[in-house]
Amino acid sequence: MSKRNSGQIRIIEAFLAIFIIFSAITISAGLTTKSTATENSNLASVGLQVLLQLDADGSLSAYIDAGDWSGMREALNLLLPVGVSFNLTVYNAEMRQINTETVSNGAFSGQEITLVEYVCASRNPEFRYYVVRLYLAVAK
């Protein structure tokens, strides 16, 4: 091979390397889109599992009975996956909203919203139950 041909081979090699890099970027961008769609379809089950976990040890009804809405917000921030926006509303037996402040970590603008509805009983001696509505969306 002469010196004149080695320069041409290097240029072809550089074009092939650029083609491989752009192909890898294009394929990896498609993979991240598919995982977001899968996460969005499982959002209702994730929300229900979080509410069940909070209710299992009685902390859900304790937050509601005490009116500790900031504690509820922090617990949901810890238990929900990163990138999930939520808005929680609590209703009493007459379906009147009882949370006095917003229990949310962000705004829902142009996102697909999933609703999880859960009935929670108070652990106090006086029987009370609450309807908890948890609205969830994946941040885009």
N, C-alpha and C positions, 0 to 999 in steps of 0.2 A: 504494500500500500504506500502510495506516495504522500508526501507532506500536504499536497494540494487537496487530496481527498479526506484527510483527517479533520480538517476544518468543517467540511460539509457534514461529516458524521456527528461531530459535536453539536452542530445546529439541530440536526434531526433528533439527537438524544435530548436536547433541551426542550424541544417541542413535545416530545413524548412525555417528559417529566411534568410539564405544565398540564398536559391533557390528563394525566393520572391524578394530579392534585385536584384539579377542578372536578373530576369525576367523583373523587372521594368526598369532596365538600357537598356536591349535589346529592349523593346517596345518603350521607349523614343528616342532611336537612330533612329529607323525607322520613327518616326513622324517628326523629324527634316529633314530627307532626302526628304520627301514628300513636305514640305513647301518650300524648295529650288527649287524644280522642278516647283511648281506653280508660284513662284516669277519669274523664268526665262521665263515662257510663257507670262507673263504680262509685260515684260520689254519694248516692243515696245510701248505699250499704256502709260506706265509711262514716257518714253522719249518724246513722242508726247505731253503729258500733260504739261511737264516741258517747252518745247519750246513754247507752246501756252500761258502758264502763263507769260513767259518772253516777248512774243510779244504783249500781251494784253495791257500792259502799255507803250509799245514803247521802253523798255530797251534793247531788243534784237538788234534792228536796231541801237540804240544809241551806244551800245558796238561796233558794226561792223563799223559804220561810223567813230567813234573816234579811232578805232584800239586798243581799251582797252581789250586786250586778257587776261590779268591777272584778270580784273574785271569779264569777262565772265567766267573764270575758277572758281572764287570764287562763283559766282551766281549758277553755275551748282553744285558745291560742296554742297551748302546749300540746293538746291531744290531736288537733287536726293537722294534716300535712302542710308543709310550707307551700304557699301559692294558692291556698284555698281561702276565699273570702266567705264570711258568714254573717248572718243577722239572725238573732234569736229573739222570739217574742213569747211571753208566758201569759196564759189566760187562766182564769179561775173557773169554777164549775158553771157559772153563768156566762161564760165566754166573754168576760171583760178583761181587757189587758191589765196586768198588774205590775209589769216592770215599769218603773218610773223613769228610767234612763235607757238610752240605746245600748244594746249589747251587740256590738258589731266591731269588725276590724277593717272595714273598707266599704267602698261604694260598689254597687252593681250597675255598671253602665255597659250595655251592649253585650252582656254575657248570657250564656245559657244557665238558668237558675234551676236548682233542684230543691224540692221541698221535702223535709222529713218531719212527720208529725208523731209525737210521742206523748203518752199519758203517764204521768208520774204521780204517785201517792205520797203524801207527807208521812213522815215517821213519828209525828207528834201524837199524843194520845187522842186528840180531837181529829177525827177523820176529815181530811181535805185532799182533793186531787187537783192536778194542774194539767193543762194541755200545753205542751211545749212545741212550738213550731220553729224549726231550724232551716233557714234558707241558705243554700250553699252554691258557690260558683267558683270555677277555676279561673284564676287571674290570667289574663292573656297578655 
